[in-house]
């Protein structure tokens, strides 16, 4: 299979079904990464984040 382009691009030589699967797979990994990032940022920088949020809401 010829995987063209960067993330988000549709592979030109895939069928519609495969396109849907690959898009969903890529989106799933993106959601996992985002959840991990948010979890780690909350766990590590909890006080910094709280101070930042308080400043933004003043």
C-alpha positions as CSV (number, residue, x, y, z in Angstrom):
1,X,0.0,0.0,0.0
2,X,1.3,3.4,-0.9
3,X,1.0,5.8,2.0
4,X,1.1,9.3,0.6
5,X,1.1,12.7,2.4
6,X,1.2,13.6,6.0
7,X,-1.3,12.9,8.8
8,X,-4.8,14.0,7.7
9,X,-4.3,13.4,4.1
10,X,-6.3,10.7,2.4
11,X,-4.4,7.9,0.9
12,X,-5.2,8.0,-2.8
13,X,-5.1,4.2,-3.4
14,X,-7.4,3.1,-0.6
15,X,-11.1,2.2,-0.8
16,X,-13.7,4.2,1.1
17,X,-14.0,1.5,3.8
18,X,-10.2,1.6,4.4
19,X,-10.2,5.4,4.4
20,X,-12.8,5.4,7.2
21,X,-10.8,2.8,9.2
22,X,-7.5,4.7,8.9
23,X,-9.1,8.0,9.7
24,X,-10.8,6.5,12.8
25,X,-7.5,4.8,13.8
26,X,-5.5,8.1,13.5
27,X,-8.2,10.0,15.4
28,X,-8.2,7.4,18.2
29,X,-4.4,7.7,18.6
30,X,-4.8,11.5,18.6
31,X,-7.5,11.3,21.4
32,X,-5.3,9.0,23.5
33,X,-2.3,11.4,23.1
34,X,-4.5,14.3,24.1
35,X,-5.9,12.6,27.2
36,X,-2.3,11.5,28.2
37,X,-1.1,15.1,27.7
38,X,-3.9,16.6,29.8
39,X,-3.4,14.0,32.5
40,X,0.3,14.5,32.7
41,X,0.0,18.3,32.6
42,X,-2.6,18.2,35.5
43,X,-0.5,15.7,37.5
44,X,2.9,17.5,37.1
45,X,1.9,21.2,36.8
46,X,-1.2,21.2,39.0
47,X,-0.2,24.3,41.0
48,X,1.1,26.1,38.0
49,X,-2.0,25.4,36.0
50,X,-4.2,26.5,38.9
51,X,-2.3,29.8,39.3
52,X,-2.6,30.4,35.5
53,X,-6.3,29.7,35.4
54,X,-6.9,32.0,38.4
55,X,-5.0,34.8,36.7
56,X,-7.0,34.3,33.5
57,X,-10.3,34.5,35.4
58,X,-9.5,37.7,37.3
